[in-house]
């Protein structure tokens, strides 16, 4: 069953840090009518054809085509899915569900912060103000990272457990990205709270590996889906325990979720 907000998740197991999350999330199968609807969106056609809206953004046939098997997801799909995660998190919080209190940045955040062309806090200084969120009231801050426009990974600022965490479905190193998030949190605290933030020895950096049981992709196409579904599991407060075998279903499911502007159960 979903959970994990109250105690901050699984913590550590056998001395190794574990991603936050409790319990396996059991997904229902898609119905035949849902599968037919999904296949309709995947039919060939004009790439610019508008299919449906997610909030204010139109999803085109070209966007949805990136959810076909063995295809790289584009930024539009990922950011529209981020909107669904934000909506789910907000509704759960308003309903008083015992889930982590999260904030999720768009895929543009890290690029603006760290790669335009170098670390520049001023580029993102107003982002949390515009979103009307106090990061320091959150349990978890989720940061999608587009590495070199060729690989999706996920950075986490785990305020509850005092961790900067990095999830890579290829199990690579963070490449200095956790240091960027550490610097950002200090700058954000100084700017919004008017005081320095002590990130001493009790704050740790963790890059998850195969030894931690985090999901690993086995092809060169599914990093965006691994990243997106890892973020979803964190929002739901459940274990990040899916595998490569789940990817075809996850792709079909994401088309349906975007079309109905709501996460599927």
C-alpha positions in Angstrom: 0.0 0.0 0.0 1.2 3.6 -0.6 2.8 5.3 2.3 6.1 6.8 3.6 5.3 10.4 4.3 5.1 10.0 8.1 8.5 8.4 8.7 10.3 9.6 5.6 10.5 6.2 3.9 12.6 3.1 4.1 15.8 4.7 5.4 18.6 2.2 5.5 18.7 -1.5 5.0 21.8 -3.6 5.8 23.8 -0.4 6.4 23.1 0.9 2.9 20.9 4.0 2.4 17.7 3.3 0.6 15.4 5.6 -1.4 12.4 6.8 0.5 9.3 4.8 -0.1 7.2 2.0 1.5 5.4 -0.9 -0.1 4.9 -2.0 -3.7 2.5 -0.1 -5.9 0.2 -2.5 -7.7 -1.1 -1.1 -10.9 -4.3 -2.2 -12.5 -4.2 -3.4 -16.1 -5.4 -1.1 -18.8 -8.9 -2.0 -20.2 -9.4 -3.0 -23.8 -11.1 0.3 -24.5 -8.2 2.2 -23.0 -5.7 0.2 -25.1 -7.7 1.0 -28.2 -7.6 4.7 -27.2 -3.9 4.6 -26.7 -3.3 2.9 -30.1 -5.4 5.6 -31.8 -3.0 8.3 -30.5 0.0 6.3 -31.8 -1.4 6.1 -35.4 0.7 7.8 -38.1 -0.4 11.4 -39.0 0.8 15.0 -39.1 3.4 15.5 -36.3 2.0 19.0 -35.6 -1.6 17.7 -35.2 -2.9 18.7 -31.7 -4.4 15.8 -29.8 -5.2 17.1 -26.4 -4.2 19.5 -23.7 -2.4 18.9 -20.4 -3.1 22.1 -18.4 -2.1 24.9 -20.9 0.2 22.7 -23.0 -0.9 21.0 -26.2 0.3 17.4 -26.8 0.8 16.9 -30.5 0.9 13.6 -32.5 4.7 14.1 -32.7 5.0 14.5 -29.0 3.0 11.3 -28.3 5.0 9.5 -31.0 8.0 9.7 -28.6 6.1 7.3 -26.3 6.2 4.6 -28.9 8.6 1.7 -28.0 12.3 2.3 -28.3 11.9 6.1 -28.7 13.4 8.9 -26.6 10.8 10.9 -24.7 10.9 14.6 -25.5 10.8 17.5 -23.0 7.2 18.3 -23.7 6.0 14.8 -22.7 8.2 14.9 -19.6 7.1 18.3 -18.5 3.4 17.5 -19.0 3.9 14.4 -16.9 5.6 16.5 -14.2 2.3 18.6 -14.2 0.4 15.4 -13.5 2.7 14.5 -10.6 2.3 18.0 -9.2 -1.4 17.7 -9.4 -1.4 14.3 -7.7 0.9 15.6 -4.9 -1.2 18.7 -4.3 -4.5 16.7 -4.2 -2.9 14.2 -1.8 -1.6 16.9 0.5 -5.0 18.7 0.5 -6.7 15.4 1.4 -4.4 14.9 4.3 -3.0 11.6 2.9 0.2 10.4 4.7 2.5 10.9 1.7 5.7 12.9 1.4 5.3 16.7 0.8 7.1 17.2 -2.5 8.0 19.9 -4.9 8.9 18.9 -8.5 10.8 21.2 -10.8 10.4 21.1 -14.6 13.2 19.8 -16.8 14.3 23.3 -17.6 15.2 24.1 -14.0 18.6 22.3 -13.7 19.7 23.5 -17.2 18.9 27.1 -16.2 20.6 26.7 -12.8 23.8 24.9 -13.8 24.3 25.0 -17.5 23.5 28.5 -18.8 26.5 28.2 -19.3 27.6 27.8 -15.7 26.1 27.8 -12.2 23.9 30.9 -11.9 21.4 31.0 -9.0 20.0 34.2 -10.3 18.5 32.3 -13.3 16.2 30.4 -11.0 15.9 32.7 -8.0 12.2 33.5 -8.6 11.1 30.0 -9.5 9.9 29.0 -6.1 8.3 32.4 -5.5 6.3 32.0 -8.8 5.3 28.5 -7.7 4.3 29.9 -4.3 6.3 27.2 -2.5 8.7 27.3 0.4 11.2 24.5 -0.3 12.0 24.2 3.3 8.5 23.1 4.2 8.8 20.1 1.8 10.0 16.6 2.6 11.4 16.1 -0.9 12.4 18.2 -3.8 12.6 16.4 -7.2 14.8 17.7 -10.0 14.7 16.1 -13.4 18.1 16.4 -15.1 18.7 16.3 -18.9 22.3 15.4 -19.1 23.9 16.7 -22.3 20.5 16.5 -24.1 21.1 12.7 -24.3 20.3 11.1 -20.9 17.7 11.7 -18.2 18.5 11.3 -14.5 17.0 12.5 -11.3 18.3 14.6 -8.5 16.7 14.7 -5.1 16.9 17.1 -2.2 15.7 15.0 0.6 15.1 17.5 3.4 13.5 15.0 5.8 16.4 12.7 5.8 19.1 15.3 5.1 20.3 13.8 1.8 21.2 14.9 -1.7 20.4 11.9 -3.8 21.1 10.9 -7.4 19.2 8.3 -9.4 20.6 7.2 -12.8 19.0 4.2 -14.6 22.5 3.5 -16.1 24.0 3.7 -12.5 26.5 6.3 -13.5 28.1 8.9 -11.1 26.4 12.2 -10.3 29.2 14.1 -12.1 29.1 17.0 -9.7 25.3 17.4 -9.9 24.7 16.8 -6.2 27.3 19.6 -5.4 25.2 21.9 -7.6 22.0 21.0 -5.7 23.8 21.5 -2.4 25.0 24.9 -3.5 21.5 25.8 -4.8 19.8 24.9 -1.4 22.3 27.1 0.4 21.6 30.0 -2.0 17.9 29.5 -1.8 18.0 29.6 2.0 20.1 32.7 2.1 17.8 34.4 -0.4 14.4 33.3 1.1 15.2 33.1 4.8 17.9 35.8 5.0 20.3 33.5 6.8 23.0 30.9 5.9 22.1 27.2 5.9 24.5 24.8 7.6 24.8 21.7 5.6 27.3 20.0 7.9 28.3 16.4 8.4 24.7 15.2 9.0 23.9 16.0 5.3 25.1 13.3 2.9 25.4 12.8 -0.8 24.2 9.5 -2.2 24.4 8.1 -5.8 22.4 5.0 -6.0 23.9 1.9 -7.6 22.9 -1.6 -8.6 23.8 -2.7 -5.1 21.0 -0.5 -3.8 18.4 -2.3 -5.9 17.5 0.8 -7.9 16.0 0.1 -11.4 18.5 -0.3 -14.3 17.7 0.1 -17.9 19.0 -2.3 -20.4 18.7 -0.3 -23.6 19.5 3.1 -24.9 16.0 4.6 -25.1 14.1 4.3 -21.8 16.0 6.7 -19.5 13.2 9.3 -19.7 10.6 6.7 -18.7 12.8 5.3 -15.9 13.3 8.9 -14.6 9.6 9.8 -14.9 8.4 6.7 -13.2 11.0 7.0 -10.4 9.6 10.5 -9.7 6.1 9.1 -9.7 6.9 6.4 -7.2 8.5 9.0 -5.0 5.4 11.2 -5.2 3.2 8.2 -4.3 5.5 7.3 -1.4 6.1 3.8 -2.7 9.2 1.8 -3.4 11.1 2.5 -6.7 11.0 -1.2 -7.6 10.0 -1.4 -11.3 12.2 -3.1 -14.0 13.0 -2.8 -17.7 10.1 -5.3 -18.3 7.6 -2.7 -17.1 8.6 -0.1 -19.8 6.1 -1.1 -22.6 3.2 -0.9 -20.2 4.6 2.4 -18.7 4.7 4.0 -22.1 1.1 3.0 -23.0 0.0 4.1 -19.5 1.6 7.5 -19.8 -0.2 8.2 -23.1 -3.5 7.4 -21.3 -2.5 9.5 -18.3 -1.6 12.5 -20.4 -4.8 12.2 -22.4 -7.0 12.1 -19.3 -4.8 14.7 -17.4 -4.6 12.4 -14.4 -2.3 9.6 -13.1 -3.8 6.1 -13.6 -4.2 3.7 -10.7 
